[in-house]
Amino acid sequence: MPTLLVTGANRGLGLEFVRQYREAGWDVIATVRESSPELESLGAEVRTLDMSDAAAVSAVRAGRPLDLLIANAGTYGPRDAEDAESAGEWLDTFAVNTIAPYLLAKALLPEVRAAGGKLVVVSTRMGSLEDNSSGGFLAYRSSKTALNMAWKTLALANPDLVCVMLHPGWVQTRMGGQSAPVTPEQSIAGMRKVIDGLAPKDSGAFLDYEGNTVPW
């Protein structure tokens, strides 16, 4: 039975990742700050993990070969930085969205390598410099742009593994809002298909949930 570790699994995209991979027969390790009855009902191994705690993130181990890491947890952060308080919140956004996923991947590299597995991070098209024509959402955009650079660096440092960034689409989650055109079910089904088809040549790529290349 293949094993997945996914972060931010108590709601939204993370919860749907757990649901679909469990239905496909995977052994799932689901990390959360706080669990939920819905997550508990899916039969995953639920572990507490705060992605803002760098020491805890660096200490994570699956305890067995890991076929797939999906670093999904993230936060929006302030829309702009206008004072010391919002600047601090901007830094906190980087800690969760950029640094924590990278530290987690580094911590789990031996177990992913043991399975010949894949390292996937949920990024966003909003982190694309080329695609940014509207501005705004400073903390979220900049932290995801930096995340893409960190994951690309991870890919180059580990050429024997597949490391990919995925844009899930504009999804009907608490972050995306109910007016978004893509349901969580559609987004996760699409990303699972993309993940299944990933090959070594794709490592370092920035793709959307339909497999299209996202501009940098």
N, C-alpha and C positions, 0 to 999 in steps of 0.2 A: 504494500500500500504506500503510495507516494505521500510525502509530508510537505505541508505548506505552513509557513509562519507569516501571519498578517497582522499589522498594527492598526490601531484605531478601529477595532472590530465591533464596537457596541451599537453602531448605527450607520446609516447612509451606505456609502460604497463599501466600507469595511465589512459591515454586516452582510451585505449581499455577496461579497466575495466568500465569506464563510458559508453562507447558505448554498451557493452554487457548487463550491468545491466539495462540501460535504455530500451533496446529492450525487456528485460524480464519484464518490467513494474515497475521497482523500482523507488522510489524517490531518487535522487542522489545529495548529496552535494559534489561538486568538489572543492578542494582547490589548488591554484596555486600561484606562484609569479607573473606570467603574463599569461593572458588568450590568446586564439587563436580563430580565426573564426571557426575552425573545432570543438573545444570544445563547443563554444557558440551555434553551430547548433544542438547539441545533446539534448538540453532542460534540462540540469542539472542546479542546483542552484550553480553558480560559486562565490567563495569567495577568496579574496586575503589573502595568508598566506605565510610568509617567515619562513621556518623551522629553520633558523639560529637565529631567534628572540625568545629566550626562554620565555620571558614575553608574547609575542603574542600567542605562542603555548599553554602556560598554561592557557590562558584566553579563549580558544576556547570552544564554546558550540554549540551543534546541534540545540537546541531550541525545541526539541521533542524527544521521545524515539528513540533510535538508534539500529537498528537490526544488523548492521555490520559496524565495523571500519576496513578499510584497510589502514595501514600506509605504503605507497608505495614510497614516495619521498626519494631520496638519492643522494649522490654525490660520485665521484671516489676518489678524493684527490690525493696527490702526491704518486708516485711509491716507493719512499724511503725518509728517513729523513737524510739529510746530513749537514744541517746548521740550523740556527735559523729560517730562513724564511720558509723552508719546514717543520720544526717542528711545527710552527704556523699553517700551512695549515693542518697538520696531526690533530692537536687539533680541527680545524674547521670541519674536516671530522667527528670526534667523536660527535661534537655538533649536526650536521645534521642527521647522520646515527644512532646514539645510544641514545643520551639524548633526542632529540626532539620527537621521536616516543614514548618513555616511558612517557614523560611529557604529550603528547597528550592523550595517553591512560588513564592516571590518571585523566586528566581534564574531560574526557568523560565517566568515569566509571558510574556515576549516571544515565546517559541517556542510556548507554548500558544495565545496570542492569534493568532499567525500562522496556526494551523490551525483557529481557532474551536473549540479543544478543551475538555476537562473536567479539573477538578482534584478528585481523590477521595482521601480519607484513611481508612485503616482505623482506626476508633475501637472502642469497645466499650460495651455496655449497662452495664458496670460503672462507666462514667464518668457515668452518670445520677444526679443528686441525688435525683430523685423515686423512682427504682427501688431505691435503696440501703436495704435493710431489714436487712442482715446485718452491715454494716461490714467491717473487715478489709482487707487488701491496699491499705494506705494509699497507697504510692507510685504503684502502677499506677492506682488509681481517680482520685487527685487529678491526676495528669499527663494522663490522658485527658479529665477534665472541663475542664482548662485548654486542651487541644488542641481540644476542641469550640468553646470560646470563640474561640480564635485562628482557626479555620477559618471560623466564622460571620463574624468581622471581615473575613477575606479575601474572603468572598462579598460583603459590603456594599461593600467598597472596589473591587470589580471586577464591576460589574453586567452587563457584557457577556459574562462567562464563567459557567460552571456549576461551583460549588464545593460538594461534598456530603460529609458524614461517613457512613460505613457501619459497621454492626455486623455482623460475619460470622457471628454465632451462636456457640454453644458447640461448638467444632470439635475433632476428634480430631487435635491437633497436640501437639508437645512441651509447649506451654504449657497446652493444654486438657485433655490426658490422653486415654487410650484409652477411658474410660468416657463421653466426650462423645457426644451423640446425633447430631451432624452430621459427615459426612465432609468432607474438604477438597474433593473433587470436587463435592459438593452445594453447599457454601458458595460456591465460586468460580463455579459455573454460575449460582447465584442472583444473586450480585452482578453478574456480567456482564449478566444480563438487566435488572437494575435500572439499571445504568450506560447500557446501550443506550437505555433509555426516558427518561433524564433530559432535562428541558426547562428553559428559563430560570426557569420558575415554581418549580422545585425547588431552586434555588440557596439554600444556607444550611440545608438540611434535614438532619435526623439520621434515617437510615433503616436498617432491618435488611436482611438478605440476601434477604428475600421482598418488600421494598418497603414494609413497614409503618413508620409513624412511631414512633420511639423517644422516650419522654418525656425531658425535660431534667432 
